[in-house]
């Protein structure tokens, strides 16, 4: 009897590795896009995964804290749940503030492995430190609210005068989503808040209260050199923080050219490819308040009905392609 031909078994495909494909004229090479995120269920993570699939590529969600970084003489390596991570084309980091230190190590490791990362670790670190980010922005000539950082408890009145008097905004340097942001209306209030945080070893800044923007700000989402969506956020009644996570409401707006220019320039100065830029609407124009390297965009997509996730993934793929040919 003639022997039957047995098809060889396919080798298992590791997370992030490229499965062998037969090249065809029409087929577009599939890319593996890693999303660094603690939870697949988060809105932004789900939307990014969907956008990757819609474009015919492979999404791979890695829990940042489960990435194991291996260093030895020669090329750095990474494993995930005991399996080697290979064949990654580009990484989109979604690093939460609570895991910044380890998240930066993971992002830096991908860069060491030669993988393009949409927002480099140095820029993420720069944006996470509110004072450091404002130092870069103000040095470059962008308008920011008057800001003071100090450890001198002896003359709080002088510190308040430096930011144009009461009321004054007090912020934790590494707070996020409105956490650690307070308003003080009297000097005793300022003194009590400062003493409490200093005694807890926290770094804080005092910032000018921009009266004309009370309870309102503008969030612009920058991707590359464009603003792909913008909204005006308004705080709920009785709240001065306009963050969507604090119950604020977002309304889609068309940004004036001065605001577009300020937002894009701020992202470039800090070195971010994807950034949420928060601005106050001052009498003389935009006043840069904060820049976020892992901006949530659920509220923005709902307000604008735009495909923010798609814009981010399109830029990630183009960014990776430019790195390959550069």
Secondary structure, DSSP 8 states (H G I E B T S, - for coil): --------------TT--------SS-----EEEEE-S-TTSHHHHHHHHHHHHTT-EEEEE-GGGEEEE--SSS-EEEETTEE-----EEEE---GGGHHHHHHHHHHHHHTT-EEES-HHHHHHHHSHHHHHHHHHHTT--B--EE-----TTHHHHHHHTTSSSEEEEETT--TTTTEEEE-SHHHHHHHHHHHHHTT--EEEEE--GGGTTEEEEEEEETTEEEEEEEEE--TT-----GGGT-EEEE----HHHHHHHHHHHHHHT-SEEEEEEEEETTEEEEEEEESS---HHHHHHH---HHHHHHHHHHHHHHHHHH-
